[in-house]
């Protein structure tokens, strides 16, 4: 089978890039698929995640990155030109390599991928929930002009998604949001690892992982920790991630919890950090899936998470391998953390169940779901 993926670049250490690399490597190395990854940007930059030597990487060298920092009108003119170049180059490449399946990661090519007649089945794959895709956040969301643009973008997107042979989302919760479509299928993200080493859940450390950005809700986590830290001075909360730590540092000092709440930078050996801890906490305002939850569970950690959209409800079994808390309910988050901190036997039991239940996200299981989809589409759909 020959599969082509279309996305901007692979030099960014993002979640979409990571997941694609995991799947593409498995398809190439285990299924012996002929895998092509077609990129528009980052030709001179090093690919961040390890990629199988069997995978063919094609650089179209469009460089949409050049749009950054440009004035609006100039940006619009350059974008139109580059988008035209992208369509022309992608059409030529697809007609040359003749893939059985072409997958758009829902970036700029989704606007024209269905019009390219190269004989391949067309699939769209999204890594963020509908509510936060092509949408503005915060104050920008109330700007009437930007809101109009957002609605226009979504209408255009829906038209293109309807034309796809299949549209793949990460959770059933998000699938229900795409009520305009009849071609939606759910396939979750695969685990990047399933380590032999696991936590014994006896250390007095709570762990959180994610970028230092608003959506991850670390401001709420810090506030929740401040409610219970004095009760458990021998416990530590460690947060690992990249981004601007300054506002969170200030918050920690305001609450006088600097000795028990530690902000760390991301590390390559994150498995070690999971297994050194006893509880994992997810305080996000929203997620596309929440792969850090499955990672923590695979390392034997029980999880306390806001039941935010979308992901945690599809991963955590309430009271069995973790706790789901009302979104943004800081008091409840602190209470569930406190419960696990005070009940070691229950913590260990839930950690063992978390490890067991995470097996359904192993790459072998997820790859088989993709393989079944590919074969089904090739046997029943008319290629574009």
Secondary structure, DSSP 8 states (H G I E B T S, - for coil): -EEEEEES-SSS--HHHHHHHHHHHHHHHTS--EEEEEESS-TTS--SS---TTSEEEE----GGGGTT--HHHHHHHHHHHHHHHHHHHHHHHHHH--SEEEE-SSGGGGTGGG--SS-EEEEE-SS-GGGSS---GGGGG-HHHHHHHHHHHHHHHHHHHHSSEEEES-HHHHTT-TT-S-EEE-----S---S----S-SSEEEEES-BSGGGTHHHHHHHHHHHGGGGTT-EEEEE--B--HHHHHHHHHTT-TTTEEEE---TTHHHHHHT-SEEEE--SB-SS-HHHHHHHHTT-EEEEE--BSSHHHH--BTTTEEEE-TT-HHHHHHHHHHHHH-HHHHHHHHHHHHHHGGGGSHHHHHHHHHHHHHHHHHHS---
